[in-house]
């Protein structure tokens, strides 16, 4: 009986993965990733962006230099393509480390609303059983190398660990279950 249930769960997970991977969102992410790399390379060469917003350039170190005309034109064309897409900021924001004496956020403060989950970024095993609380799920993540987020399904006492490749929070496609998610980096933030 338990083997049949696990087989059914694995089949369901495989179907979800196939379904999610066939969406246009993947094409958009790949296009953004490609254009972001090209424009970032131009910025490192000394190109000064003119069309991108401050938000897109936040964290970028721009040191303008004289570029060859053809290089500057290629960079301008890549920048224009990037500006026409809704992509995330170019440069990775430097993580600000909170002061050691600040009270950190709790598991409850970092836990998402029910029904919000992180797709993609699955780790093996796909889930851990017998994990009845979000706190226990977080502790499991802390002990798994590469784990940066979790999904906890209390009724089934399951904990799904996620790596850095997970997608942003999205509505759960399984309306019959109540799932909660948490990104581990939230636990390092100071309380407001």
C-alpha positions in Angstrom: 0.0 0.0 0.0 2.8 2.4 1.0 4.8 1.6 -2.1 1.7 2.3 -4.3 1.2 5.6 -2.5 4.9 6.6 -3.1 4.8 5.5 -6.7 1.6 7.6 -7.2 3.3 10.6 -5.5 6.4 10.3 -7.7 4.2 10.1 -10.8 2.3 13.2 -9.7 5.5 15.1 -9.0 6.9 14.1 -12.5 3.7 15.3 -14.1 3.9 18.6 -12.3 7.6 19.0 -13.3 6.8 18.4 -16.9 3.8 20.8 -16.8 5.8 23.6 -15.2 8.8 23.1 -17.5 6.6 23.5 -20.6 5.4 27.0 -19.8 6.5 30.1 -21.5 8.0 31.4 -18.2 11.0 29.2 -18.8 11.6 30.9 -22.2 11.2 34.3 -20.6 13.7 33.4 -17.8 16.2 32.1 -20.3 15.8 35.2 -22.5 16.3 37.4 -19.4 19.3 35.4 -18.2 20.9 35.6 -21.7 20.3 39.3 -22.1 21.4 40.1 -18.6 24.7 38.3 -19.1 25.3 40.2 -22.3 24.6 43.6 -20.8 26.6 42.8 -17.6 29.6 41.9 -19.8 29.2 45.3 -21.6 29.1 47.1 -18.3 32.3 45.3 -17.2 33.9 46.5 -20.5 33.0 50.1 -19.6 29.6 50.6 -21.3 27.4 53.1 -19.6 23.7 52.1 -19.8 21.2 54.8 -20.8 17.9 53.1 -21.1 17.8 50.9 -18.0 16.1 52.1 -14.8 18.0 52.7 -11.5 16.2 49.7 -10.1 17.6 47.5 -12.9 21.1 48.8 -12.3 21.0 48.7 -8.5 24.3 47.3 -7.1 26.1 47.6 -10.5 29.5 49.2 -10.5 29.6 51.3 -13.6 33.0 52.7 -14.7 32.4 54.3 -18.1 35.2 53.9 -20.7 35.6 54.8 -24.3 34.6 51.8 -26.3 35.0 51.1 -30.0 32.0 52.3 -32.0 30.9 48.7 -33.0 31.2 47.4 -29.4 29.2 50.4 -28.1 26.5 49.8 -30.7 26.2 46.1 -29.9 26.0 46.9 -26.2 23.3 49.6 -26.8 21.3 47.0 -28.9 21.5 44.4 -26.1 20.5 47.1 -23.5 17.5 48.0 -25.6 16.4 44.3 -25.8 16.8 43.9 -22.1 14.8 47.1 -21.3 11.9 45.7 -23.4 11.6 42.6 -21.2 10.5 42.4 -17.6 13.7 41.0 -16.1 15.0 41.1 -12.6 17.8 43.5 -11.6 21.1 43.1 -13.4 23.6 43.0 -10.7 23.3 40.9 -7.6 22.5 43.0 -4.6 25.1 42.7 -2.0 23.6 41.1 1.1 23.6 43.4 3.9 24.5 41.6 7.1 22.3 42.7 10.0 23.9 43.8 13.2 24.6 40.8 15.5 22.6 42.4 18.3 19.3 42.7 16.4 16.5 40.2 17.1 16.2 37.9 14.1 12.9 37.0 12.4 11.2 33.9 13.7 10.0 30.9 11.7 6.4 32.2 12.2 7.3 35.6 10.8 9.1 34.1 7.7 6.4 31.4 6.9 4.3 32.2 3.8 0.5 32.3 3.7 -1.0 28.9 3.1 -1.2 27.8 -0.5 2.1 29.6 -1.6 4.9 27.2 -2.6 8.3 27.3 -4.3 8.3 25.2 -7.5 11.5 23.8 -9.0 14.7 23.4 -7.1 13.8 20.0 -5.8 16.4 18.0 -3.8 16.6 14.3 -3.1 14.9 12.8 -1.4 11.9 14.7 -2.8 10.4 15.0 0.7 10.9 13.9 4.3 8.1 12.2 6.2 7.3 12.5 9.9 8.0 16.2 10.0 5.0 17.6 11.9 6.0 21.2 12.4 7.5 24.0 10.3 10.3 24.4 12.9 11.3 20.7 12.4 11.2 21.3 8.6 13.5 24.3 9.0 15.9 22.3 11.2 15.9 19.5 8.5 16.9 22.2 5.9 19.7 23.4 8.1 21.2 19.9 8.1 20.9 19.4 4.3 23.7 20.8 2.2 22.5 23.3 -0.4 19.0 23.7 1.2 17.8 27.3 0.9 14.0 27.0 1.3 11.4 24.5 2.5 7.7 23.6 1.9 5.9 22.1 4.8 2.6 20.1 4.4 1.4 19.6 8.0 -1.5 17.2 7.4 0.9 14.8 5.7 3.8 15.6 8.0 6.0 16.2 4.9 8.9 18.5 4.4 10.2 19.4 0.9 13.7 20.9 0.8 14.6 23.3 -2.1 17.9 24.4 -3.5 18.8 27.8 -4.9 17.2 27.0 -8.3 13.7 27.3 -6.9 11.2 29.7 -8.4 9.6 32.6 -6.5 6.5 31.8 -4.4 3.5 30.8 -6.6 0.0 29.6 -5.8 -0.1 25.8 -5.1 -1.6 23.7 -7.9 -2.8 21.2 -5.3 -5.8 23.0 -3.8 -6.7 19.9 -1.6 -3.5 20.3 0.5 -2.4 23.1 2.8 1.3 23.9 2.3 3.5 26.6 3.9 6.8 27.8 2.5 9.8 29.5 4.0 13.0 30.9 2.6 15.9 30.3 5.0 17.5 33.7 4.3 14.5 35.3 5.9 15.6 33.9 9.3 18.8 36.0 9.1 16.9 39.3 8.7 16.3 41.7 11.6 12.7 42.1 12.9 11.1 45.4 12.1 
